[in-house]
Amino acid sequence: MHGLPTATPADAGLCPERTQHIVNLLQHDVDRGRLPGAHVLIARRGHVVLDAAVGRRDPAQPEPLPTDAIYRIYSMTKPIVSVAAMRLVEQGRLQLSDPVGQYIPGFMRQQVAVPGPHGVALVAAHRPSTVQDLLRHTAGLTYEFTGNGHVNALYTQADLINRQITNEQLCERLAALPLAHQPGSAWAYSRATDVLGRVIEVITGQGLAEHLQQTILQRLGMHDTVFHVPAAQHHRIAEAFEHDPDGGVQMPMHDPREIPKLEMGGGGLMSTAHDYARFLQCLLNGGELGGERILSPHTLALMTADHLGSTVPHADNPLLPPGHGFGLGFAVRTALGEASVHGSVGTYHWSGIGGTHFFVDPALEMFAIFMAQAPNQRIHYRGVMRGVVYGAVVG
């Protein structure tokens, strides 16, 4: 269980009928075969007001989806690792201005791939990438799947998705490849948080899993947030459809039962809605939960401020819609209008490619979590959930 206080929707300023509509909507999509199962959790003013699962844990099996199901959360790993890094900043062991190469020497003298009429030229980076660049995705790195450019192809050839290499080996491979952009010149969603995980390992002398367990997960009671699911809990793993109901290319999903060498800071964790609710309530509380202070409120304010401003272009990236910037581990709402989804100024959010997402609205003292293993439906439900959750808030 999440272990957080509960309240009725009406007591927290939500319309009971509109709140129930959220569950009915998801059940309808389960009934018509578009969604295998989903769990939605909403909390407001420190109380959980909706905690409901619909559908099946595994669409190939008859049992219903339990509220303690374990999901591949992919990039929802990033905020947790970003918080771990900022704890080191608070301890004076790390500075945002530190060059990444101070901890991983291969990043000190990088080159940038520049496309031209006669092919791709390699030029020296104007400056080293910094820890702040890693946290805000301006380090010049990329992902294999975010484009068809020269560097994307090199990432694919380097087999960076191999879960049997270590974080150290992953970063050695990344450091040997050219950057896709000059550091600080563009926002590009990337493997930067994977590199940040290795920086944490170098500073602490611990593996990333061990460090996260000791400093965040155990302290917040997040006992099911792990890089692999132990055998005794395999029966709780949520699964996707074998074939996507909308057609298209089926995204392969990693096996949470395997023990990886790669404790990937950008996307390796499994978790539950209840565990992640404890993490988000801690953030909404200003960095504290149940007497355990993880961060200072001032550090959280820095993390959830926009770190791109007008100097870092990002207007054409669908992951950052109009009216949004990016902080240190989260997308951040900067304008009440412009974006096509609800959210107060200051709302921060992120998601996972497997079908999970969350948003935190400090102005409304509210957060919501959506958990599903539905990779090809993920973008649809990000927008749908904003509309129905904010549509239920009436006070």
C-alpha positions in Angstrom: 0.0 0.0 0.0 1.0 3.6 -0.5 0.7 4.3 3.3 -0.5 7.9 2.6 -3.5 9.5 4.2 -6.8 9.1 2.2 -9.8 11.3 1.7 -13.0 11.3 -0.4 -12.8 13.3 -3.6 -15.3 15.8 -2.3 -13.2 16.4 0.8 -10.3 17.3 -1.5 -12.2 19.5 -3.9 -12.9 17.0 -6.6 -16.3 16.1 -8.0 -17.1 12.5 -7.0 -19.0 11.8 -10.3 -16.2 13.3 -12.4 -13.6 11.4 -10.5 -15.5 8.1 -11.1 -15.7 9.0 -14.7 -11.9 8.6 -14.9 -12.2 5.0 -13.9 -15.2 4.4 -16.2 -13.3 5.8 -19.1 -10.3 3.5 -18.6 -12.6 0.5 -18.0 -14.3 1.4 -21.4 -10.9 1.2 -23.1 -10.2 -2.1 -21.5 -13.5 -3.5 -22.5 -13.0 -2.5 -26.2 -9.5 -4.0 -26.2 -7.4 -0.9 -26.5 -5.8 -1.1 -23.0 -4.6 -4.2 -21.2 -5.0 -2.6 -17.8 -4.2 0.6 -16.1 -3.8 2.1 -12.6 -4.6 5.7 -11.8 -3.8 7.4 -8.5 -4.6 11.0 -7.7 -3.7 12.8 -4.5 -4.6 16.3 -3.4 -3.8 18.3 -0.3 -1.7 15.5 1.1 -4.5 12.8 0.7 -5.0 10.1 -1.9 -8.5 10.6 -3.4 -8.4 8.0 -6.1 -6.5 4.7 -6.2 -8.0 2.4 -8.8 -6.9 -0.3 -11.2 -8.9 -1.7 -14.1 -8.2 -4.5 -16.7 -5.8 -7.3 -16.4 -2.2 -7.6 -15.2 -1.3 -9.7 -18.2 -3.7 -9.6 -21.2 -2.8 -13.3 -21.8 -3.9 -14.3 -18.3 -7.3 -14.0 -16.6 -6.4 -12.4 -13.3 -7.3 -8.7 -12.7 -4.7 -5.9 -12.4 -3.9 -5.5 -8.7 -3.1 -2.1 -7.2 0.4 -3.4 -6.3 1.3 -4.4 -9.9 4.9 -3.7 -10.9 5.6 -1.7 -14.0 8.6 -0.9 -16.2 8.7 2.8 -15.6 11.5 3.5 -18.1 12.2 7.3 -18.1 10.3 7.9 -14.8 13.6 6.6 -13.4 15.1 10.0 -14.4 13.5 12.2 -11.7 14.6 9.8 -9.0 18.2 9.8 -10.2 18.1 13.6 -10.6 17.0 13.9 -7.0 19.9 11.6 -6.0 22.4 13.9 -7.9 21.0 17.0 -6.2 21.4 15.5 -2.8 25.1 15.3 -3.6 25.0 19.0 -4.6 23.5 19.8 -1.2 26.3 17.8 0.5 29.0 19.8 -1.4 30.2 16.7 -3.2 29.0 17.9 -6.6 28.4 21.2 -8.4 26.1 21.8 -11.3 28.9 23.7 -13.0 31.3 20.7 -12.8 32.5 19.4 -16.2 31.2 15.8 -16.7 34.8 15.0 -17.7 35.9 15.7 -14.1 34.2 12.4 -13.2 34.3 10.6 -16.6 37.5 11.7 -18.3 36.4 10.7 -21.8 33.9 13.5 -21.8 36.5 16.2 -21.4 37.6 16.5 -25.0 34.6 15.6 -27.1 33.8 16.3 -30.7 30.6 17.3 -32.4 29.2 15.8 -35.6 28.2 18.6 -38.0 26.3 17.6 -41.1 27.3 19.4 -44.3 27.0 19.2 -48.1 30.0 16.8 -48.3 29.1 14.6 -45.3 29.6 14.8 -41.6 32.5 16.8 -40.2 33.8 16.5 -36.7 34.6 19.7 -34.8 35.8 20.3 -31.3 33.2 21.0 -28.7 33.2 24.7 -27.8 33.1 23.8 -24.1 32.8 20.7 -22.0 29.4 19.5 -21.0 28.5 20.1 -17.3 26.4 18.3 -14.7 23.7 21.0 -15.3 23.7 20.0 -19.0 23.1 16.4 -18.0 20.2 17.3 -15.8 18.5 19.5 -18.3 19.4 17.5 -21.5 21.7 20.1 -23.1 24.9 18.0 -23.0 24.9 17.3 -26.7 23.9 13.7 -26.3 20.9 12.0 -27.9 19.0 8.7 -28.1 19.1 6.0 -30.8 15.3 6.4 -31.4 14.8 10.2 -31.4 15.9 10.8 -35.0 17.6 9.4 -38.1 20.8 11.5 -37.9 24.4 10.4 -38.1 24.9 10.3 -34.3 21.6 8.3 -33.8 22.9 5.7 -36.1 26.3 5.5 -34.2 24.4 5.0 -31.0 22.6 2.0 -32.5 25.8 0.5 -33.8 27.4 0.9 -30.4 24.8 -1.4 -28.8 24.0 1.0 -25.9 20.8 -0.9 -25.1 22.8 -4.0 -24.0 21.7 -4.6 -20.4 24.8 -6.8 -19.7 27.3 -3.9 -19.8 27.9 -1.8 -16.7 27.3 2.0 -16.3 31.0 2.5 -16.6 31.2 0.6 -19.9 28.1 2.4 -21.3 29.8 5.8 -20.6 33.0 4.6 -22.2 31.1 3.8 -25.3 29.2 7.1 -25.2 32.3 9.2 -24.6 33.9 7.6 -27.7 31.1 8.8 -29.9 30.6 12.4 -31.3 28.0 14.7 -29.8 24.9 15.6 -31.8 25.0 19.2 -30.7 27.4 21.7 -29.1 26.9 21.5 -25.3 24.4 24.1 -24.1 23.2 24.9 -27.6 20.0 22.8 -27.8 17.6 20.8 -25.7 17.7 17.2 -26.9 16.2 14.3 -24.9 19.0 11.9 -24.4 21.1 9.4 -22.5 22.3 12.2 -20.3 20.7 10.8 -17.1 22.4 7.4 -17.8 25.7 9.4 -17.6 24.5 11.2 -14.5 24.0 7.8 -12.9 27.6 7.0 -13.5 28.7 10.4 -12.1 26.9 9.4 -8.9 28.7 6.1 -8.8 32.1 7.7 -9.2 31.5 10.2 -6.5 29.9 7.8 -4.0 31.9 4.6 -4.8 28.6 2.7 -4.8 26.6 1.1 -7.6 23.7 3.2 -8.6 21.1 0.7 -7.3 22.8 0.5 -3.9 23.0 4.3 -3.7 19.4 4.9 -4.6 18.3 2.3 -2.1 20.2 3.8 0.8 19.5 7.4 0.1 16.0 7.6 -1.3 14.1 4.3 -1.8 14.4 2.7 1.6 13.9 6.0 3.4 10.7 6.7 1.5 9.4 3.2 1.9 9.6 2.5 -1.9 10.3 -1.2 -1.4 9.2 -2.3 -4.9 11.3 0.2 -6.9 14.1 -1.9 -8.2 16.3 -2.6 -11.3 15.1 -6.2 -11.4 12.1 -7.9 -9.8 12.9 -10.8 -7.5 11.4 -14.2 -8.2 9.0 -14.0 -5.3 7.3 -10.9 -6.9 7.2 -12.1 -10.6 3.5 -12.7 -10.3 3.0 -8.9 -9.9 4.6 -7.8 -13.1 2.3 -6.0 -15.5 2.5 -6.9 -19.2 1.6 -5.3 -22.5 -0.4 -6.8 -25.4 1.6 -9.2 -27.5 0.4 -7.3 -30.5 -0.5 -3.6 -30.3 -4.3 -3.0 -30.9 -3.6 0.0 -33.1 -1.1 -1.9 -35.3 2.2 -0.4 -36.1 5.6 -1.5 -34.9 5.5 -3.3 -31.6 8.0 -1.8 -29.1 10.1 -4.5 -27.4 10.1 -4.2 -23.6 12.9 -5.5 -21.4 12.3 -8.4 -19.0 12.2 -7.2 -15.4 13.0 -10.7 -14.2 16.6 -10.6 -15.6 19.3 -9.3 -13.4 21.1 -6.5 -15.5 24.6 -5.4 -15.1 23.4 -2.0 -16.4 21.7 0.0 -13.7 20.5 2.5 -16.1 19.9 5.9 -14.6 17.8 7.1 -17.5 15.3 4.2 -17.7 16.1 1.0 -15.8 13.8 1.0 -12.8 10.6 -0.9 -12.2 8.1 0.5 -9.7 4.5 0.6 -8.5 1.9 3.4 -8.5 2.0 3.3 -4.7 5.8 3.6 -4.5 5.9 6.4 -7.0 3.1 8.2 -5.1 5.3 8.3 -2.0 8.1 9.8 -4.1 5.8 12.5 -5.5 4.2 13.3 -2.2 7.7 13.8 -0.8 8.4 16.3 -3.6 5.1 18.1 -3.2 5.9 18.3 0.6 9.0 20.2 -0.3 11.4 17.2 0.0 10.1 15.5 3.1 7.9 12.5 3.9 7.2 10.7 7.1 10.0 12.5 9.0 12.6 11.7 6.3 13.9 14.8 4.6 15.4 13.9 1.1 15.9 17.4 -0.2 15.6 21.1 0.8 12.6 23.0 -0.5 15.0 25.4 -2.1 16.7 22.6 -4.0 13.3 21.4 -5.3 12.5 25.0 -6.3 15.7 25.0 -8.4 14.9 21.7 -9.9 11.4 22.7 -10.9 12.4 26.0 -12.4 12.9 26.4 -16.1 16.7 26.0 -17.0 16.3 26.6 -20.7 14.9 30.1 -20.9 15.1 31.9 -24.2 18.7 30.8 -24.8 18.3 27.1 -25.5 16.0 26.3 -28.5 13.4 23.6 -28.0 10.3 24.9 -29.8 10.2 22.1 -32.4 10.4 19.2 -29.9 7.1 17.3 -29.3 8.3 16.3 -25.8 8.3 19.9 -24.7 5.1 21.4 -26.0 4.6 25.2 -26.2 4.4 26.8 -22.8 7.0 24.4 -21.3 10.6 24.5 -20.4 12.8 21.9 -18.7 14.3 22.0 -15.2 16.7 19.5 -13.5 14.9 16.2 -14.3 11.4 17.4 -15.1 9.5 19.2 -17.8 8.1 22.5 -16.3 5.0 24.5 -17.2 6.0 28.1 -17.9 2.8 29.6 -19.3 -0.8 29.1 -18.5 -1.8 29.2 -22.1 0.1 27.9 -25.2 0.1 24.2 -24.3 -2.6 21.9 -25.4 -3.1 20.3 -22.0 -4.3 21.5 -18.6 -1.8 22.5 -15.9 -1.0 25.5 -13.6 2.2 27.4 -14.1 4.8 25.5 -12.2 3.3 22.1 -12.9 6.1 19.6 -13.6 5.9 16.2 -15.2 7.6 13.3 -17.0 6.7 9.9 -18.4 8.0 6.5 -19.5 8.0 5.0 -22.9 6.3 1.9 -21.6 3.1 3.8 -21.0 3.5 5.4 -17.6 3.4 9.1 -16.7 2.9 11.6 -13.8 2.3 15.3 -13.2 2.7 17.4 -10.1 0.7 20.7 -9.7 2.1 22.5 -6.7 -0.5 25.4 -7.1 -3.3 22.9 -6.7 -1.4 20.7 -4.2 -2.1 17.8 -6.5 -0.4 15.0 -8.3 -1.6 12.2 -10.5 0.1 9.0 -11.7 -1.0 6.8 -14.6 0.5 3.3 -14.8 0.1 1.0 -17.8 2.2 -1.2 -20.0 0.8 0.2 -23.3 3.8 1.7 -25.2 2.0 2.6 -28.4 -0.9 4.3 -26.5 1.3 6.3 -24.2 1.0 9.7 -25.9 -2.8 9.3 -26.2 -3.2 8.7 -22.4 -0.9 11.5 -21.4 -3.3 14.0 -23.0 -6.5 12.2 -22.0 -5.5 12.1 -18.3 -4.8 15.8 -18.1 -8.3 16.6 -19.3 -10.1 14.2 -17.1 -8.1 14.8 -13.9 -8.4 18.6 -14.2 -12.0 18.2 -15.2 -12.7 16.6 -11.9 -11.2 19.4 -9.8 -14.0 21.8 -8.8 -12.7 23.4 -5.7 
